[in-house]
Amino acid sequence: MSEDVAADGGRSAFARASWANVLGNVVKIVVEGAAGYAFGSVALLADAAHSVADLVASVVVLVWGRSAFDEPDDTHPHGHTRIEPLTALFVGAVIALLGLNLLYRSVEGLVAGPDIEFSVLLLAALAFSIADMYLVYWYTVEINESLQSTALAALAKDCLNDIYTSVAAIAGVLGVLVDVPMLDPIAGGFVSILVVYQGVEIGRENVDYLIGAAPGPEKRAEITDCLRRHAAVEGVHDLTVFYDGTVLEVEVHVEVDGDMPFRDAHDIESDLVDRLRGLENVGDAHVHLDPSGIGEWKESADDR
C-alpha cells in the first residue's frame, strides 16, 4: 500500500482519480464538440453529448464518492462504505441509458441514412479523444489497484466505453471516405449493445453490495476453515456472511470448551475476530462463543 493511501485511507488518491475523469471528459467534450460543430459531423456531436453525461457521472463520484472514506459517526455507526456502491450504481445506470440512446441513434441512422461530411480533422479529433480517454482509463486503473473502489472501477469501464464509441465514430467517418456511410450506424449498434451490457453488469454487482447479498460458497468455506484451524475451536455453526457496502461482515457462533476460564475464552474470541478481519474483503466480524457438546445449535457450518 502506498504512503498516500495509508496516510488518509485513500481519500486523496480517490479524489485524484475522480478529478482525472472530470478533466478528461471536459477536454473530450471541447475537442469533439468544436470539431463536430465546425464540420457538421453528427457523429462527433453525439459522442461529445455522450461525454456530457459521463462528466456528470464523474462529478457525482468526485463529490459523493469521497464520503465513503469518512469515519463512522453517530448517524452512520457502521461507516459510510455503502455510499461507494451507490455512486457506482448511478454510473452504471448512466452507462446503460447512454447505451440505449446510442442504440436508438444507430437504428435511426439505419432507417434514415447517416449524414456525415468527411474531414481529416474529424479523424484527428477522434484520435485525440481516444488517447485522452485511454490515459484517464490507465490512470484510474493504476490508482484503483490499491483502493479497489467499485465507483472508480465503474468510471474506468466508462472510459473504455468512450473509446469504443469514438472507434465507432471513426468507422462512420471512414465509411464516408470509402462511400459506405452505413458503417457508422452498424458499428454504433454493436457498440451500444456492449455499453448497455456493461452498465447492467455494473448495476447488478453494486445492487448486491447495497442489499447485503451473501458471497459465494467459496468464501464461506474459507471463513469456516480459518475458524476451525484455531486449536481451541471444536465446532462452527450459525455462520452468516453478507456484504456491508463493498466489504464483508461475518457473524458466527463458535464452539469451545465450556469449562475454560472466562479470560481464556475472551482471548480466543479476540484472536478469532482478528483472524477473520485479516481475510481478504472482510471488514468486520462478530464471534459468539458457545460451550461445545450441547448439540442444540440451529445450523452447523460444517454441514453446509
N, C-alpha and C positions, 0 to 999 in steps of 0.2 A: 504494500500500500504506500502511495506517495506521501511525502510530508504534508502536502497541501490537503489531501483527503483526510489524513489523520488529524490535522490541526482543527478542522471545523466540521468534521463528519461528511465532507464532500460538498458542502453548500456552495463554496466559491467555484469549484470545478463544474458543478451543475449549472451555475449561472453563466460561466464562460461558454459552455457548450450551447446553452439556450440562446445567448447573445449571438453566437456564430450563426445559428439558424435564422435568427431575426435579420441580421445584416445580410446574410447570403440571399435570403428571399427578396430583400429590398433591392439589392443590386440586380438580381434576375428580373424583377418587375420593371425596373428602369430601362435596362438594356433591351429586353424583348418588347416592352411596350413602345419604346421610341422607334425601334426598327419596324415593328408591325404597323404603327401609325404612319410612318414615313412612306412605306411601300404598299400600304393597303393590304397587308397579309392578315387574313382572319386567323390563320393557324397560330401565328406568334401572339396576336392579341388574346386569343383564347388561352394560350399557355401562360401568358402574363396574368390573366384573370385567375387562372388556376392557382398561381403563386400568391395571389392576394389572400385567398383562403388559407393557404399554407402559412402565410405571415401571421394571420390571426391565431392559428393554432400554436405557432411558435411563441407568440406574445403571451398566450394563456399559460403555456408551460413555464415560461420565464417568470411570470408574476405569481402564478398559483402553485406551480410545482415545487418551488423552494420551500413552501410551508411544510413539506414532508420531512424536512430536516429540523423542524422546531422540536424542542424538548417537550415531554409530557407536562401538562398543566392541569388546573382544576377543572377546566371544561373538556379536556381530552386526556384523561388519565393514562390511556394506553398509547399516547403519542399521536402523531399526525400522518402515519405511514399510508393510510388509505387515500390520502389526497393524491398521491402519486399515480396509482392505477385509475383514479377518477380523471386526472388530466390526460392520461394515455387513452382512456375510453373516449374522451372528447376528440382527441386527434384521430382515433380510429373511425369515429363517426364522420368527421370531416373528410377523411380519405375516401370512405365509401360513397359519400354524397358526390364528391368530385368525380369519382369513377363513373357513377351513374350519369352525371352531367356530360362527361366525355363520351359515354356510350350513346347518349341522345344526340350529341353533335355529330358523331360518326354516322349514325343511321340517317340523320338529316342530310349529311353530305352525300351519302349513297343515293338518296332519293332525289335530291335537288341538284346534285353535282357540285363539286368543290369550286371555289373561285379564288385562286392563288396566283399572284404575279411573281415570277422568278426574279431573284436578285442574289448576287454573291454575298452581299451584306446581310441578307437574311440567314444564310448558312453560317456566316461569321458570328452573328448574334446568338444563334442556337449553339454553336460550338463553344462560345464563351459561357453560355448558361450551363452547359453540361459540365465544363471544367469547374465552374463556380459551385455547382451542387455536389460534384464529386469531392471537392476539397472540404465542404461542410460535412458531407457524409463521413469522410475519413476522420475528420477531427472529432465528430460526435461519437463515433465508434471507439476511437482511441481513448477519449475521456471516460466513456461508459465501461471500459474494460474493468476498472476498479469500482465504479459505482453500481453497476448492474441495475440501472434505473429503467423501469418499463416505459416511463414517459420519454426519456432520451432514445430508447430503442424504437419507439413509435416515430419519433422525429427522423431517426436515421432511415427507417423504411420509407418515410415520406420523401426524403431526399432521393432515394432510388426511384421512387415513382416519378419525381420531377425529371430525372434523367430519361426514364422510359418515354414520358410524354414528349420531351424535346427530340428524342430519336424519331418518334412518330411524326413530329412536325418536319424533321429533316427529310423523312421519306416522302412527305407530301410535297415539299419544295422541289426535291429531285424528280418527283413524278411529273411536275410541270415542265422541268427541263427536258425530260425524255418523252414528253407528250402522253404521259399516263397519270393524269391528275387523280384518278380514283385510288391511287396508292395511299393518299392521305387519310380518307375515311376508313379504309380497310385496316391500315396499321393502327389508327386510333381505336378502332373497335377491339382489336386484340389487346392493346394496352389497357383499355378501360376495364376489360374483364379481370385482368390481373390486379389492377388498382382496387377494384371492388372487393376482390377476394382477400387482398392484404388488409384492407380496412375492416372487413368482417372478422378476420383472424385476430387482429389486434383487439377488437372489441370483445370477442369471445374470451380471450385469455384474461383480460382485465376485469370482466364481469365475474369470473371465478374468484379473483382476488377480492373483489368488493363484497361478495355474498358469503365469504368464508367457506369456500369449497374445500374438500379434502384432497390431499395429494394422492398419487398412485400407490399401489401396494408395495412397490419397491421401497418407498420412503418409510412406510410403516414398519417394514421388515428391518430396515436399517436402524430405526429407533429402538425397536424391540431387542435387536441384537446388542445394541450399545448398552441397554439396561441390564441384560442378562449376563454380560461379560463381567459385571461387578461381582466380586466374590461373595458379598452378603445377600445378593438377590436370589430368592428362591422361586419367584413367580411374578408374572406381569399380567394385569387384567385391566379392563375398562379403559383401554387406550383410545384417546381422541386426538386427532391431528387435523388442524384446519388452518387456512390462510387468514392472517390478520393483516390486511394490506398485502404487501409483497413478501412478507416473512411468515414463517410457520409458527403456530403456537401449539404446544404439547400439553395435554392433561392426561395423567396416568396414575394408576394405583399399582404399587409395588409391594410384594410380599417379602417380609424379612422375619427373622427370629423374634417372636413376640416377647421373649424373656430378656432381651438385651437392655442395658441401661439406656435411659432416655437420651443422655448426651451422645452416646454412640449412634443412636438412631438419627439424631439431629445431624450429626456429621455425615452419615451415609446419605441422607436426603440432600444435603448441600452438595455433596460430591456428585450425585446423580444429576442434579439440576445443572451443575457446571459442565458435565459431560454432554448433556443434551444441547445446551446452548453453544457448545463447541462444534456441533454438526452443521453442515452447510445448509443455509436458508432457515435455520431455526432461530427465531428471535427471542422467545421466552418459553419457559417450561414450568409446570406445576406438578410436583410429585407428592403423592399421598402414600404414606407407609401404612401397611396393614400387617397384622400378625399372620404368619403362614399356618397352614394346616386346618383352618376353619372351614374352608370349602363352600362359602356362601356367596361367592362373587358372581356377579351377573354375567360376566363375559371374560374369557381368558384370551389375551392377545396371542397366546401360543396356538390357539385353535383356529385362528382366522387365516 
